[in-house]
């Protein structure tokens, strides 16, 4: 999917996934919000809840236990990125 090492990826590399319309698959998953319990979104931008943290870790473990891959999580903290 990427022709370079993970630590060498740039914002442009990630944006190319969007422009090339690369869909999620067994080795690629996109996230743009923190996990919400009962549909209630995170309200404290200083610290994520234990629930959200545990859900994020579950996603990572699931990828690790399968074929591996890329989990791209874009957490928007300012309105300009909405």
DOLUM-819627 format. One record per atom (N, C-alpha, C, O): residue number from 1; residue in one letter; x negated, y negated, z negated; atom name. Coordinates in Angstrom, 3 decimals, m for minus. Atoms other than C-alpha are relative to their C-alpha. Example, Ala and Ser with C-alpha at 12.3 -4.5 7.8 and 13.67 -1.06 7.14 Angstrom:
BEGIN
SITE    nr   rest          X          Y          Z   atom
SITE     1      a     m0.890      1.190      0.000      N
SITE     1      a    m12.300      4.500     m7.800     CA
SITE     1      a     m0.900     m1.200      0.000      C
SITE     1      a     m1.936     m1.181     m0.665      O
SITE     2      s      0.820      1.190      0.060      N
SITE     2      s    m13.670      1.060     m7.140     CA
SITE     2      s      0.770     m1.090     m0.730      C
SITE     2      s      0.261     m2.198     m0.899      O
This chain:
BEGIN
SITE    nr   rest          X          Y          Z   atom
SITE     1      x     m0.827      1.179      0.000      N
SITE     1      x      0.000      0.000      0.000     CA
SITE     1      x     m0.879     m1.253      0.000      C
SITE     1      x     m0.685     m2.147      0.824      O
SITE     2      x      0.927      1.120      0.027      N
SITE     2      x     m2.759     m2.439     m0.937     CA
SITE     2      x     m1.361      0.508      0.449      C
SITE     2      x     m1.766      1.626      0.128      O
SITE     3      x      1.312     m0.418     m0.504      N
SITE     3      x     m6.121     m2.352      0.758     CA
SITE     3      x     m1.143     m0.494     m0.888      C
SITE     3      x     m2.308     m0.443     m0.493      O
SITE     4      x      1.039      0.463      0.919      N
SITE     4      x     m7.968     m3.784     m2.247     CA
SITE     4      x      0.322      0.456     m1.416      C
SITE     4      x      1.424      0.918     m1.709      O
SITE     5      x     m0.179     m0.401      1.395      N
SITE     5      x     m8.449     m3.068     m5.912     CA
SITE     5      x      1.027     m0.891     m0.687      C
SITE     5      x      1.214     m2.051     m0.319      O
SITE     6      x     m1.056      0.708      0.710      N
SITE     6      x     m5.711     m4.104     m8.305     CA
SITE     6      x     m0.464     m1.347     m0.552      C
SITE     6      x      0.262     m2.337     m0.455      O
SITE     7      x      0.485      1.253      0.594      N
SITE     7      x     m7.841     m6.750    m10.020     CA
SITE     7      x     m0.386     m1.045      1.049      C
SITE     7      x     m0.725     m2.174      0.694      O
SITE     8      x      0.323      0.934     m1.083      N
SITE     8      x     m8.503     m8.376     m6.623     CA
SITE     8      x      1.258     m0.492      0.717      C
SITE     8      x      1.163     m1.297      1.644      O
SITE     9      x     m1.239      0.442     m0.630      N
SITE     9      x     m4.829     m8.836     m5.696     CA
SITE     9      x      0.261     m1.470     m0.296      C
SITE     9      x     m0.058     m1.971     m1.374      O
SITE    10      x     m0.304      1.421      0.148      N
SITE    10      x     m3.686    m12.398     m5.172     CA
SITE    10      x      1.516     m0.212      0.096      C
SITE    10      x      2.272      0.703      0.422      O
SITE    11      x     m1.407      0.365     m0.147      N
SITE    11      x     m0.359    m14.174     m5.214     CA
SITE    11      x      0.442      0.230      1.448      C
SITE    11      x      1.553      0.701      1.692      O
SITE    12      x     m0.319     m0.200     m1.424      N
SITE    12      x     m0.455    m14.071     m1.398     CA
SITE    12      x      0.244      1.475      0.314      C
SITE    12      x      1.125      1.797      1.111      O
SITE    13      x     m0.202     m1.441     m0.209      N
SITE    13      x     m0.771    m10.264     m1.486     CA
SITE    13      x      1.387      0.420     m0.458      C
SITE    13      x      2.068      1.194      0.215      O
SITE    14      x     m1.311     m0.346      0.544      N
SITE    14      x      2.337    m10.015     m3.634     CA
SITE    14      x      1.116     m0.630      0.830      C
SITE    14      x      2.148      0.002      1.059      O
SITE    15      x     m1.002      0.650     m0.841      N
SITE    15      x      4.257    m12.530     m1.512     CA
SITE    15      x      0.175      0.725      1.325      C
SITE    15      x      1.262      0.716      1.902      O
SITE    16      x     m0.063     m0.755     m1.257      N
SITE    16      x      3.429    m10.421      1.552     CA
SITE    16      x      0.965      1.184     m0.125      C
SITE    16      x      1.593      1.575      0.859      O
SITE    17      x     m0.972     m1.077      0.213      N
SITE    17      x      5.486     m7.598      0.029     CA
SITE    17      x      1.410     m0.489      0.316      C
SITE    17      x      2.229      0.246      0.867      O
SITE    18      x     m1.319      0.581     m0.238      N
SITE    18      x      8.480     m9.914      0.226     CA
SITE    18      x      0.188     m0.307      1.480      C
SITE    18      x      1.204      0.060      2.069      O
SITE    19      x     m0.145      0.371     m1.411      N
SITE    19      x      7.831    m11.266      3.718     CA
SITE    19      x      0.037      1.221      0.904      C
SITE    19      x      0.698      1.205      1.943      O
SITE    20      x     m0.018     m1.243     m0.787      N
SITE    20      x      7.186     m7.747      5.025     CA
SITE    20      x      1.182      0.889     m0.363      C
SITE    20      x      1.355      1.968      0.204      O
SITE    21      x     m1.195     m0.722      0.447      N
SITE    21      x     10.378     m6.594      3.263     CA
SITE    21      x     m0.315      1.433     m0.427      C
SITE    21      x      0.358      2.382     m0.025      O
SITE    22      x      0.388     m1.305      0.529      N
SITE    22      x      8.633     m3.725      1.481     CA
SITE    22      x      0.974      0.365     m1.118      C
SITE    22      x      1.052     m0.330     m2.132      O
SITE    23      x     m1.013     m0.428      0.970      N
SITE    23      x     11.346     m1.865     m0.423     CA
SITE    23      x     m0.612      0.793     m1.143      C
SITE    23      x     m1.711      1.336     m1.035      O
SITE    24      x      0.402     m0.851      1.113      N
SITE    24      x     11.072     m0.173     m3.772     CA
SITE    24      x     m0.019      1.450      0.470      C
SITE    24      x      0.736      1.846      1.358      O
SITE    25      x      0.092     m1.425     m0.319      N
SITE    25      x     10.092      3.467     m3.591     CA
SITE    25      x     m0.579      0.728     m1.206      C
SITE    25      x     m0.633      0.167     m2.300      O
SITE    26      x      0.532     m0.796      1.116      N
SITE    26      x      8.552      6.226     m5.724     CA
SITE    26      x     m1.223     m0.638     m0.646      C
SITE    26      x     m1.513     m0.378     m1.813      O
SITE    27      x      1.230      0.577      0.532      N
SITE    27      x      5.376      4.173     m6.148     CA
SITE    27      x      0.035     m1.519     m0.106      C
SITE    27      x     m0.989     m2.143     m0.381      O
SITE    28      x     m0.114      1.451      0.085      N
SITE    28      x      6.682      0.608     m6.125     CA
SITE    28      x      1.349     m0.378     m0.588      C
SITE    28      x      2.396      0.074     m0.126      O
SITE    29      x     m1.237      0.468      0.617      N
SITE    29      x      9.222     m1.077     m8.358     CA
SITE    29      x     m0.166     m1.469     m0.359      C
SITE    29      x     m1.200     m1.885     m0.880      O
SITE    30      x     m0.005      1.422      0.307      N
SITE    30      x     10.097     m4.742     m8.735     CA
SITE    30      x      0.910     m0.265     m1.196      C
SITE    30      x      1.963      0.357     m1.335      O
SITE    31      x     m0.825      0.454      1.124      N
SITE    31      x     11.426     m6.370    m11.899     CA
SITE    31      x     m0.119     m1.510     m0.060      C
SITE    31      x     m1.190     m2.062      0.194      O
SITE    32      x      0.104      1.441      0.148      N
SITE    32      x     12.308    m10.003    m12.446     CA
SITE    32      x      0.641     m0.523     m1.274      C
SITE    32      x      0.648     m1.729     m1.523      O
SITE    33      x     m0.557      0.403      1.286      N
SITE    33      x     14.032    m10.043    m15.795     CA
SITE    33      x     m0.452      0.985     m1.064      C
SITE    33      x     m0.745      2.146     m0.779      O
SITE    34      x      0.285     m0.898      1.110      N
SITE    34      x     13.247     m8.643    m19.187     CA
SITE    34      x      1.216      0.889     m0.232      C
SITE    34      x      2.347      0.464      0.004      O
SITE    35      x     m1.135     m0.871      0.309      N
SITE    35      x     15.380     m5.670    m20.182     CA
SITE    35      x      0.907     m0.651     m1.041      C
SITE    35      x      0.437     m1.250     m2.009      O
SITE    36      x     m0.976      0.617      0.902      N
SITE    36      x     18.555     m6.812    m21.910     CA
SITE    36      x      0.839      1.075     m0.672      C
SITE    36      x      1.312      2.004     m0.018      O
SITE    37      x     m0.840     m0.932      0.749      N
SITE    37      x     20.411     m4.935    m24.618     CA
SITE    37      x      1.446     m0.447      0.139      C
SITE    37      x      1.781     m1.596     m0.152      O
SITE    38      x     m1.428      0.289     m0.167      N
SITE    38      x     24.135     m4.763    m23.869     CA
SITE    38      x      0.252     m1.237      0.864      C
SITE    38      x      1.207     m1.978      0.632      O
SITE    39      x     m0.180      1.120     m0.917      N
SITE    39      x     23.702     m7.338    m21.087     CA
SITE    39      x     m0.399     m1.359     m0.554      C
SITE    39      x     m0.243     m2.370      0.130      O
SITE    40      x      0.385      1.277      0.615      N
SITE    40      x     22.406    m10.017    m23.481     CA
SITE    40      x     m1.470     m0.284      0.311      C
SITE    40      x     m2.358      0.447     m0.126      O
SITE    41      x      1.357      0.344     m0.418      N
SITE    41      x     19.333    m11.720    m21.988     CA
SITE    41      x     m0.815     m0.576     m1.144      C
SITE    41      x     m0.275     m1.070     m2.134      O
SITE    42      x      0.934      0.581      0.969      N
SITE    42      x     16.267    m12.801    m23.937     CA
SITE    42      x      0.211     m1.513     m0.051      C
SITE    42      x      0.415     m2.145      0.985      O
SITE    43      x     m0.167      1.447      0.130      N
SITE    43      x     16.600    m16.333    m25.294     CA
SITE    43      x     m1.242     m0.669     m0.559      C
SITE    43      x     m1.374     m1.888     m0.452      O
SITE    44      x      1.201      0.562      0.602      N
SITE    44      x     13.256    m16.820    m27.040     CA
SITE    44      x     m1.180      0.216      0.949      C
SITE    44      x     m1.650      1.344      1.105      O
SITE    45      x      1.100     m0.144     m0.947      N
SITE    45      x     10.495    m17.529    m24.511     CA
SITE    45      x     m1.345      0.177     m0.686      C
SITE    45      x     m2.336      0.493     m0.027      O
SITE    46      x      1.242     m0.143      0.744      N
SITE    46      x      7.856    m17.406    m27.247     CA
SITE    46      x     m0.371      1.468     m0.217      C
SITE    46      x     m1.549      1.825     m0.197      O
SITE    47      x      0.252     m1.396      0.338      N
SITE    47      x      8.239    m13.697    m28.009     CA
SITE    47      x      1.145      0.859      0.541      C
SITE    47      x      2.317      0.505      0.416      O
SITE    48      x     m1.060     m0.884     m0.478      N
SITE    48      x     10.083    m10.830    m26.394     CA
SITE    48      x      0.463      0.895     m1.147      C
SITE    48      x     m0.269      1.130     m2.108      O
SITE    49      x     m0.556     m0.841      1.063      N
SITE    49      x     12.306     m8.611    m28.483     CA
SITE    49      x     m0.664      1.374     m0.007      C
SITE    49      x     m1.281      1.792      0.973      O
SITE    50      x      0.510     m1.370      0.094      N
SITE    50      x     11.273     m5.188    m29.698     CA
SITE    50      x      0.673      0.878      1.036      C
SITE    50      x      0.028      1.740      1.631      O
SITE    51      x     m0.735     m0.790     m0.993      N
SITE    51      x     13.973     m3.729    m27.447     CA
SITE    51      x     m0.612     m0.182      1.388      C
SITE    51      x     m0.883      0.801      2.076      O
SITE    52      x      0.570      0.265     m1.322      N
SITE    52      x     12.569     m5.430    m24.319     CA
SITE    52      x     m1.401      0.605      0.110      C
SITE    52      x     m1.744      1.214      1.124      O
SITE    53      x      1.353     m0.560     m0.007      N
SITE    53      x      9.014     m4.438    m25.247     CA
SITE    53      x      0.036      1.517      0.184      C
SITE    53      x     m0.719      2.068      0.986      O
SITE    54      x     m0.094     m1.455     m0.095      N
SITE    54      x     10.022     m0.795    m25.711     CA
SITE    54      x      0.472      0.452      1.373      C
SITE    54      x      0.006      1.470      1.886      O
SITE    55      x     m0.470     m0.345     m1.339      N
SITE    55      x     11.879     m0.742    m22.404     CA
SITE    55      x     m1.104     m0.176      1.044      C
SITE    55      x     m1.241      0.639      1.956      O
SITE    56      x      1.130      0.223     m0.908      N
SITE    56      x      8.864     m2.209    m20.593     CA
SITE    56      x     m1.000      1.144     m0.129      C
SITE    56      x     m1.481      1.672      0.874      O
SITE    57      x      0.933     m1.110      0.214      N
SITE    57      x      6.623      0.422    m22.161     CA
SITE    57      x      0.544      1.304      0.567      C
SITE    57      x     m0.217      2.118      1.090      O
SITE    58      x     m0.617     m1.202     m0.580      N
SITE    58      x      9.090      3.132    m21.112     CA
SITE    58      x     m0.179      0.030      1.515      C
SITE    58      x     m0.446      1.085      2.089      O
SITE    59      x      0.204      0.089     m1.455      N
SITE    59      x      8.854      1.924    m17.498     CA
SITE    59      x     m1.441      0.371      0.354      C
SITE    59      x     m1.687      1.125      1.296      O
SITE    60      x      1.412     m0.274     m0.259      N
SITE    60      x      5.060      2.031    m17.648     CA
SITE    60      x     m0.307      1.478     m0.186      C
SITE    60      x     m0.991      2.084      0.639      O
SITE    61      x      0.231     m1.421      0.267      N
SITE    61      x      5.020      5.505    m19.172     CA
SITE    61      x      0.614      0.859      1.102      C
SITE    61      x      0.013      1.847      1.524      O
SITE    62      x     m0.651     m0.760     m1.072      N
SITE    62      x      7.473      6.757    m16.533     CA
SITE    62      x     m0.869     m0.002      1.258      C
SITE    62      x     m1.010      1.033      1.910      O
SITE    63      x      0.881      0.066     m1.164      N
SITE    63      x      5.147      5.552    m13.765     CA
SITE    63      x     m1.249      0.840     m0.222      C
SITE    63      x     m1.706      1.541      0.681      O
SITE    64      x      1.214     m0.745      0.319      N
SITE    64      x      2.137      7.062    m15.512     CA
SITE    64      x      0.248      1.505      0.071      C
SITE    64      x     m0.611      2.260      0.526      O
SITE    65      x     m0.316     m1.420      0.016      N
SITE    65      x      3.867     10.414    m15.905     CA
SITE    65      x      0.432      0.550      1.356      C
SITE    65      x      0.548      1.763      1.527      O
SITE    66      x     m0.374     m0.474     m1.332      N
SITE    66      x      4.910     10.558    m12.261     CA
SITE    66      x     m1.214     m0.128      0.917      C
SITE    66      x     m2.319      0.272      0.549      O
SITE    67      x      1.093      0.113     m0.968      N
SITE    67      x      2.803      9.774     m9.212     CA
SITE    67      x     m0.835     m1.254     m0.193      C
SITE    67      x     m1.790     m1.490      0.548      O
SITE    68      x      0.673      1.288      0.156      N
SITE    68      x      1.649      6.433    m10.548     CA
SITE    68      x      0.586     m0.983      0.993      C
SITE    68      x      1.523     m0.646      1.718      O
SITE    69      x     m0.496      0.979     m0.948      N
SITE    69      x      2.205      3.283     m8.564     CA
SITE    69      x     m0.121     m1.404     m0.530      C
SITE    69      x     m0.925     m1.691     m1.417      O
SITE    70      x      0.036      1.415      0.339      N
SITE    70      x      2.864     m0.405     m8.872     CA
SITE    70      x      1.338     m0.415     m0.581      C
SITE    70      x      2.388     m0.200      0.025      O
SITE    71      x     m1.171      0.582      0.640      N
SITE    71      x      5.323     m1.987    m11.254     CA
SITE    71      x     m0.276     m1.497     m0.046      C
SITE    71      x     m1.120     m1.963     m0.811      O
SITE    72      x      0.240      1.432     m0.115      N
SITE    72      x      5.527     m5.659    m10.358     CA
SITE    72      x      1.090     m0.724     m0.765      C
SITE    72      x      2.262     m0.704     m0.391      O
SITE    73      x     m0.934      0.681      0.875      N
SITE    73      x      7.133     m7.705    m13.081     CA
SITE    73      x     m0.268     m1.495      0.090      C
SITE    73      x     m1.340     m1.963     m0.294      O
SITE    74      x      0.118      1.447     m0.097      N
SITE    74      x      7.704    m11.383    m12.397     CA
SITE    74      x      0.904     m0.588     m1.056      C
SITE    74      x      2.128     m0.507     m0.956      O
SITE    75      x     m0.765      0.594      1.086      N
SITE    75      x      8.773    m13.151    m15.541     CA
SITE    75      x     m0.044     m1.501      0.172      C
SITE    75      x     m1.094     m2.124      0.012      O
SITE    76      x     m0.081      1.430     m0.295      N
SITE    76      x      9.941    m16.658    m14.750     CA
SITE    76      x      0.224     m0.788     m1.292      C
SITE    76      x      1.182     m0.559     m2.030      O
SITE    77      x     m0.077      0.769      1.240      N
SITE    77      x      9.333    m19.139    m17.524     CA
SITE    77      x      0.409     m1.443      0.215      C
SITE    77      x      0.708     m2.151     m0.746      O
SITE    78      x     m0.393      1.371     m0.279      N
SITE    78      x     10.153    m22.403    m15.777     CA
SITE    78      x      1.036     m0.020      1.116      C
SITE    78      x      1.047      0.875      1.962      O
SITE    79      x     m1.061      0.066     m1.020      N
SITE    79      x     13.116    m23.489    m13.626     CA
SITE    79      x     m0.511     m0.025      1.436      C
SITE    79      x      0.193      0.424      2.341      O
SITE    80      x      0.512      0.094     m1.370      N
SITE    80      x     10.893    m24.118    m10.589     CA
SITE    80      x     m0.190      1.378      0.644      C
SITE    80      x     m0.289      1.483      1.867      O
SITE    81      x      0.165     m1.347     m0.520      N
SITE    81      x     10.487    m20.349    m10.237     CA
SITE    81      x      1.291      0.789     m0.004      C
SITE    81      x      1.261      2.002      0.203      O
SITE    82      x     m1.303     m0.689      0.047      N
SITE    82      x     14.189    m19.503    m10.512     CA
SITE    82      x      0.449      0.400      1.382      C
SITE    82      x      1.519      0.989      1.537      O
